[in-house]
Amino acid sequence: QVQLVESGGGLVQAGGSLRLSCAGSGRTLSTYALGWFRQAPGKNREFVAAIIWRGDSAAYADSVKGRFTISRDNSKNTVYLQMNSLKPEDTAVYYCTATNGGWSVTPSAWPTWGQGTQVTVSS
């Protein structure tokens, strides 16, 4: 069974950058699609980005396209989310997720989740 642990969240000013990491354990993530979702207070969990197992194809929510970059290092069993030009509306708990099926923008399609890391962007 795969366990995921996120790190790298924090408080940053608008326009700043953060890099989130998500380390997997229990088994190799090299054949899994990996993703990031986020959930702001009072809102539903929403898709942010996903990357397929080879790492050569990724998808992004329109709201983060051009500002966020998802990447993976299969040798470290880790997925990253580089977040640049952060905005106050990016404030949320960010969750890492994994599936050995096809990726999806729907949270229920992803069976494995980390505990989340808080990102707060001040104006």
PyMOL CGO cylinders between C-alpha atoms (Angstrom):
from pymol import cmd
from pymol.cgo import CYLINDER

trace = [
    CYLINDER, 0.00, 0.00, 0.00, 1.24, 3.47, -0.87, 0.3, 1, 1, 1, 1, 1, 1,
    CYLINDER, 1.24, 3.47, -0.87, 1.62, 6.20, 1.74, 0.3, 1, 1, 1, 1, 1, 1,
    CYLINDER, 1.62, 6.20, 1.74, 2.10, 9.83, 0.72, 0.3, 1, 1, 1, 1, 1, 1,
    CYLINDER, 2.10, 9.83, 0.72, 3.55, 12.64, 2.83, 0.3, 1, 1, 1, 1, 1, 1,
    CYLINDER, 3.55, 12.64, 2.83, 3.49, 16.27, 1.66, 0.3, 1, 1, 1, 1, 1, 1,
    CYLINDER, 3.49, 16.27, 1.66, 5.87, 19.00, 2.76, 0.3, 1, 1, 1, 1, 1, 1,
    CYLINDER, 5.87, 19.00, 2.76, 6.87, 22.50, 1.76, 0.3, 1, 1, 1, 1, 1, 1,
    CYLINDER, 6.87, 22.50, 1.76, 3.76, 24.48, 2.58, 0.3, 1, 1, 1, 1, 1, 1,
    CYLINDER, 3.76, 24.48, 2.58, 3.86, 27.77, 4.44, 0.3, 1, 1, 1, 1, 1, 1,
    CYLINDER, 3.86, 27.77, 4.44, 3.08, 31.45, 4.42, 0.3, 1, 1, 1, 1, 1, 1,
    CYLINDER, 3.08, 31.45, 4.42, 4.20, 33.54, 1.46, 0.3, 1, 1, 1, 1, 1, 1,
    CYLINDER, 4.20, 33.54, 1.46, 3.41, 36.99, 0.12, 0.3, 1, 1, 1, 1, 1, 1,
    CYLINDER, 3.41, 36.99, 0.12, 1.51, 37.45, -3.12, 0.3, 1, 1, 1, 1, 1, 1,
    CYLINDER, 1.51, 37.45, -3.12, 3.89, 37.13, -6.07, 0.3, 1, 1, 1, 1, 1, 1,
    CYLINDER, 3.89, 37.13, -6.07, 6.14, 34.75, -4.19, 0.3, 1, 1, 1, 1, 1, 1,
    CYLINDER, 6.14, 34.75, -4.19, 6.99, 31.10, -4.78, 0.3, 1, 1, 1, 1, 1, 1,
    CYLINDER, 6.99, 31.10, -4.78, 6.81, 27.80, -2.94, 0.3, 1, 1, 1, 1, 1, 1,
    CYLINDER, 6.81, 27.80, -2.94, 7.76, 24.26, -3.87, 0.3, 1, 1, 1, 1, 1, 1,
    CYLINDER, 7.76, 24.26, -3.87, 5.71, 21.42, -2.48, 0.3, 1, 1, 1, 1, 1, 1,
    CYLINDER, 5.71, 21.42, -2.48, 7.08, 17.92, -2.25, 0.3, 1, 1, 1, 1, 1, 1,
    CYLINDER, 7.08, 17.92, -2.25, 5.28, 14.63, -1.81, 0.3, 1, 1, 1, 1, 1, 1,
    CYLINDER, 5.28, 14.63, -1.81, 7.26, 11.56, -0.90, 0.3, 1, 1, 1, 1, 1, 1,
    CYLINDER, 7.26, 11.56, -0.90, 5.84, 8.10, -1.39, 0.3, 1, 1, 1, 1, 1, 1,
    CYLINDER, 5.84, 8.10, -1.39, 6.58, 5.01, 0.65, 0.3, 1, 1, 1, 1, 1, 1,
    CYLINDER, 6.58, 5.01, 0.65, 5.35, 1.45, 0.80, 0.3, 1, 1, 1, 1, 1, 1,
    CYLINDER, 5.35, 1.45, 0.80, 5.88, 0.79, -2.87, 0.3, 1, 1, 1, 1, 1, 1,
    CYLINDER, 5.88, 0.79, -2.87, 7.35, 2.45, -5.91, 0.3, 1, 1, 1, 1, 1, 1,
    CYLINDER, 7.35, 2.45, -5.91, 5.35, 5.26, -7.50, 0.3, 1, 1, 1, 1, 1, 1,
    CYLINDER, 5.35, 5.26, -7.50, 7.07, 4.87, -10.86, 0.3, 1, 1, 1, 1, 1, 1,
    CYLINDER, 7.07, 4.87, -10.86, 4.01, 3.32, -12.53, 0.3, 1, 1, 1, 1, 1, 1,
    CYLINDER, 4.01, 3.32, -12.53, 1.49, 5.64, -10.88, 0.3, 1, 1, 1, 1, 1, 1,
    CYLINDER, 1.49, 5.64, -10.88, -0.08, 8.81, -12.17, 0.3, 1, 1, 1, 1, 1, 1,
    CYLINDER, -0.08, 8.81, -12.17, 0.46, 11.50, -9.52, 0.3, 1, 1, 1, 1, 1, 1,
    CYLINDER, 0.46, 11.50, -9.52, -1.55, 14.59, -8.84, 0.3, 1, 1, 1, 1, 1, 1,
    CYLINDER, -1.55, 14.59, -8.84, -2.13, 17.63, -6.69, 0.3, 1, 1, 1, 1, 1, 1,
    CYLINDER, -2.13, 17.63, -6.69, -5.48, 18.90, -5.49, 0.3, 1, 1, 1, 1, 1, 1,
    CYLINDER, -5.48, 18.90, -5.49, -6.34, 21.74, -3.15, 0.3, 1, 1, 1, 1, 1, 1,
    CYLINDER, -6.34, 21.74, -3.15, -9.15, 22.63, -0.83, 0.3, 1, 1, 1, 1, 1, 1,
    CYLINDER, -9.15, 22.63, -0.83, -9.91, 26.08, 0.49, 0.3, 1, 1, 1, 1, 1, 1,
    CYLINDER, -9.91, 26.08, 0.49, -12.15, 26.62, 3.54, 0.3, 1, 1, 1, 1, 1, 1,
    CYLINDER, -12.15, 26.62, 3.54, -15.81, 26.10, 2.66, 0.3, 1, 1, 1, 1, 1, 1,
    CYLINDER, -15.81, 26.10, 2.66, -15.00, 24.91, -0.86, 0.3, 1, 1, 1, 1, 1, 1,
    CYLINDER, -15.00, 24.91, -0.86, -14.81, 21.56, -2.59, 0.3, 1, 1, 1, 1, 1, 1,
    CYLINDER, -14.81, 21.56, -2.59, -11.50, 19.88, -3.26, 0.3, 1, 1, 1, 1, 1, 1,
    CYLINDER, -11.50, 19.88, -3.26, -10.33, 20.93, -6.70, 0.3, 1, 1, 1, 1, 1, 1,
    CYLINDER, -10.33, 20.93, -6.70, -7.87, 19.60, -9.25, 0.3, 1, 1, 1, 1, 1, 1,
    CYLINDER, -7.87, 19.60, -9.25, -4.59, 21.47, -9.60, 0.3, 1, 1, 1, 1, 1, 1,
    CYLINDER, -4.59, 21.47, -9.60, -2.22, 19.33, -11.69, 0.3, 1, 1, 1, 1, 1, 1,
    CYLINDER, -2.22, 19.33, -11.69, -1.41, 15.77, -12.69, 0.3, 1, 1, 1, 1, 1, 1,
    CYLINDER, -1.41, 15.77, -12.69, 1.53, 13.98, -14.26, 0.3, 1, 1, 1, 1, 1, 1,
    CYLINDER, 1.53, 13.98, -14.26, 1.62, 10.54, -15.86, 0.3, 1, 1, 1, 1, 1, 1,
    CYLINDER, 1.62, 10.54, -15.86, 4.01, 7.82, -14.80, 0.3, 1, 1, 1, 1, 1, 1,
    CYLINDER, 4.01, 7.82, -14.80, 6.61, 8.57, -17.49, 0.3, 1, 1, 1, 1, 1, 1,
    CYLINDER, 6.61, 8.57, -17.49, 6.67, 12.23, -16.50, 0.3, 1, 1, 1, 1, 1, 1,
    CYLINDER, 6.67, 12.23, -16.50, 6.48, 13.49, -20.06, 0.3, 1, 1, 1, 1, 1, 1,
    CYLINDER, 6.48, 13.49, -20.06, 2.87, 14.60, -19.98, 0.3, 1, 1, 1, 1, 1, 1,
    CYLINDER, 2.87, 14.60, -19.98, 1.12, 16.83, -17.48, 0.3, 1, 1, 1, 1, 1, 1,
    CYLINDER, 1.12, 16.83, -17.48, -2.20, 18.60, -17.10, 0.3, 1, 1, 1, 1, 1, 1,
    CYLINDER, -2.20, 18.60, -17.10, -3.13, 21.74, -15.21, 0.3, 1, 1, 1, 1, 1, 1,
    CYLINDER, -3.13, 21.74, -15.21, -6.20, 23.55, -14.02, 0.3, 1, 1, 1, 1, 1, 1,
    CYLINDER, -6.20, 23.55, -14.02, -6.75, 26.75, -15.97, 0.3, 1, 1, 1, 1, 1, 1,
    CYLINDER, -6.75, 26.75, -15.97, -6.39, 28.76, -12.77, 0.3, 1, 1, 1, 1, 1, 1,
    CYLINDER, -6.39, 28.76, -12.77, -2.76, 27.68, -12.31, 0.3, 1, 1, 1, 1, 1, 1,
    CYLINDER, -2.76, 27.68, -12.31, -1.60, 27.15, -15.89, 0.3, 1, 1, 1, 1, 1, 1,
    CYLINDER, -1.60, 27.15, -15.89, 1.59, 29.08, -16.59, 0.3, 1, 1, 1, 1, 1, 1,
    CYLINDER, 1.59, 29.08, -16.59, 2.30, 29.61, -12.87, 0.3, 1, 1, 1, 1, 1, 1,
    CYLINDER, 2.30, 29.61, -12.87, 2.55, 26.07, -11.45, 0.3, 1, 1, 1, 1, 1, 1,
    CYLINDER, 2.55, 26.07, -11.45, 4.69, 23.19, -12.66, 0.3, 1, 1, 1, 1, 1, 1,
    CYLINDER, 4.69, 23.19, -12.66, 4.31, 19.56, -11.64, 0.3, 1, 1, 1, 1, 1, 1,
    CYLINDER, 4.31, 19.56, -11.64, 7.28, 17.25, -11.90, 0.3, 1, 1, 1, 1, 1, 1,
    CYLINDER, 7.28, 17.25, -11.90, 8.40, 13.90, -10.57, 0.3, 1, 1, 1, 1, 1, 1,
    CYLINDER, 8.40, 13.90, -10.57, 11.58, 12.09, -9.69, 0.3, 1, 1, 1, 1, 1, 1,
    CYLINDER, 11.58, 12.09, -9.69, 10.88, 8.36, -9.82, 0.3, 1, 1, 1, 1, 1, 1,
    CYLINDER, 10.88, 8.36, -9.82, 14.32, 7.60, -8.40, 0.3, 1, 1, 1, 1, 1, 1,
    CYLINDER, 14.32, 7.60, -8.40, 13.27, 9.46, -5.23, 0.3, 1, 1, 1, 1, 1, 1,
    CYLINDER, 13.27, 9.46, -5.23, 9.64, 8.29, -5.29, 0.3, 1, 1, 1, 1, 1, 1,
    CYLINDER, 9.64, 8.29, -5.29, 8.67, 11.96, -5.11, 0.3, 1, 1, 1, 1, 1, 1,
    CYLINDER, 8.67, 11.96, -5.11, 6.41, 14.39, -6.92, 0.3, 1, 1, 1, 1, 1, 1,
    CYLINDER, 6.41, 14.39, -6.92, 6.80, 18.16, -6.77, 0.3, 1, 1, 1, 1, 1, 1,
    CYLINDER, 6.80, 18.16, -6.77, 4.64, 21.21, -7.35, 0.3, 1, 1, 1, 1, 1, 1,
    CYLINDER, 4.64, 21.21, -7.35, 6.54, 24.41, -8.10, 0.3, 1, 1, 1, 1, 1, 1,
    CYLINDER, 6.54, 24.41, -8.10, 4.23, 27.34, -7.49, 0.3, 1, 1, 1, 1, 1, 1,
    CYLINDER, 4.23, 27.34, -7.49, 5.23, 30.77, -8.80, 0.3, 1, 1, 1, 1, 1, 1,
    CYLINDER, 5.23, 30.77, -8.80, 3.43, 34.11, -8.92, 0.3, 1, 1, 1, 1, 1, 1,
    CYLINDER, 3.43, 34.11, -8.92, 1.24, 33.03, -6.05, 0.3, 1, 1, 1, 1, 1, 1,
    CYLINDER, 1.24, 33.03, -6.05, -2.05, 34.80, -5.46, 0.3, 1, 1, 1, 1, 1, 1,
    CYLINDER, -2.05, 34.80, -5.46, -4.21, 35.05, -2.33, 0.3, 1, 1, 1, 1, 1, 1,
    CYLINDER, -4.21, 35.05, -2.33, -6.78, 32.84, -4.04, 0.3, 1, 1, 1, 1, 1, 1,
    CYLINDER, -6.78, 32.84, -4.04, -4.20, 30.03, -4.09, 0.3, 1, 1, 1, 1, 1, 1,
    CYLINDER, -4.20, 30.03, -4.09, -4.55, 29.77, -0.33, 0.3, 1, 1, 1, 1, 1, 1,
    CYLINDER, -4.55, 29.77, -0.33, -5.67, 26.23, 0.52, 0.3, 1, 1, 1, 1, 1, 1,
    CYLINDER, -5.67, 26.23, 0.52, -4.62, 22.89, 1.88, 0.3, 1, 1, 1, 1, 1, 1,
    CYLINDER, -4.62, 22.89, 1.88, -2.74, 21.12, -0.90, 0.3, 1, 1, 1, 1, 1, 1,
    CYLINDER, -2.74, 21.12, -0.90, -3.04, 17.35, -1.21, 0.3, 1, 1, 1, 1, 1, 1,
    CYLINDER, -3.04, 17.35, -1.21, -0.88, 14.91, -3.10, 0.3, 1, 1, 1, 1, 1, 1,
    CYLINDER, -0.88, 14.91, -3.10, -2.58, 11.92, -4.65, 0.3, 1, 1, 1, 1, 1, 1,
    CYLINDER, -2.58, 11.92, -4.65, -1.74, 8.78, -6.63, 0.3, 1, 1, 1, 1, 1, 1,
    CYLINDER, -1.74, 8.78, -6.63, -3.45, 6.26, -8.83, 0.3, 1, 1, 1, 1, 1, 1,
    CYLINDER, -3.45, 6.26, -8.83, -2.34, 3.28, -10.86, 0.3, 1, 1, 1, 1, 1, 1,
    CYLINDER, -2.34, 3.28, -10.86, -5.28, 3.95, -13.14, 0.3, 1, 1, 1, 1, 1, 1,
    CYLINDER, -5.28, 3.95, -13.14, -5.85, 6.91, -15.41, 0.3, 1, 1, 1, 1, 1, 1,
    CYLINDER, -5.85, 6.91, -15.41, -5.62, 10.39, -13.95, 0.3, 1, 1, 1, 1, 1, 1,
    CYLINDER, -5.62, 10.39, -13.95, -8.77, 12.49, -13.56, 0.3, 1, 1, 1, 1, 1, 1,
    CYLINDER, -8.77, 12.49, -13.56, -9.86, 15.94, -12.41, 0.3, 1, 1, 1, 1, 1, 1,
    CYLINDER, -9.86, 15.94, -12.41, -12.36, 14.20, -10.12, 0.3, 1, 1, 1, 1, 1, 1,
    CYLINDER, -12.36, 14.20, -10.12, -11.10, 13.60, -6.57, 0.3, 1, 1, 1, 1, 1, 1,
    CYLINDER, -11.10, 13.60, -6.57, -13.06, 10.36, -6.18, 0.3, 1, 1, 1, 1, 1, 1,
    CYLINDER, -13.06, 10.36, -6.18, -11.05, 8.77, -9.01, 0.3, 1, 1, 1, 1, 1, 1,
    CYLINDER, -11.05, 8.77, -9.01, -7.86, 8.93, -6.93, 0.3, 1, 1, 1, 1, 1, 1,
    CYLINDER, -7.86, 8.93, -6.93, -7.62, 6.21, -4.25, 0.3, 1, 1, 1, 1, 1, 1,
    CYLINDER, -7.62, 6.21, -4.25, -4.54, 7.34, -2.35, 0.3, 1, 1, 1, 1, 1, 1,
    CYLINDER, -4.54, 7.34, -2.35, -4.07, 10.68, -0.58, 0.3, 1, 1, 1, 1, 1, 1,
    CYLINDER, -4.07, 10.68, -0.58, -1.57, 12.42, 1.62, 0.3, 1, 1, 1, 1, 1, 1,
    CYLINDER, -1.57, 12.42, 1.62, -2.54, 14.33, 4.74, 0.3, 1, 1, 1, 1, 1, 1,
    CYLINDER, -2.54, 14.33, 4.74, -2.19, 17.75, 3.11, 0.3, 1, 1, 1, 1, 1, 1,
    CYLINDER, -2.19, 17.75, 3.11, 0.00, 20.80, 3.60, 0.3, 1, 1, 1, 1, 1, 1,
    CYLINDER, 0.00, 20.80, 3.60, -1.25, 24.33, 4.19, 0.3, 1, 1, 1, 1, 1, 1,
    CYLINDER, -1.25, 24.33, 4.19, -0.35, 27.10, 1.75, 0.3, 1, 1, 1, 1, 1, 1,
    CYLINDER, -0.35, 27.10, 1.75, -1.27, 30.63, 2.75, 0.3, 1, 1, 1, 1, 1, 1,
    CYLINDER, -1.27, 30.63, 2.75, -0.71, 33.58, 0.41, 0.3, 1, 1, 1, 1, 1, 1,
    CYLINDER, -0.71, 33.58, 0.41, -1.00, 37.02, 1.96, 0.3, 1, 1, 1, 1, 1, 1,
    CYLINDER, -1.00, 37.02, 1.96, -1.92, 40.09, -0.04, 0.3, 1, 1, 1, 1, 1, 1,
]
cmd.load_cgo(trace, "trace")
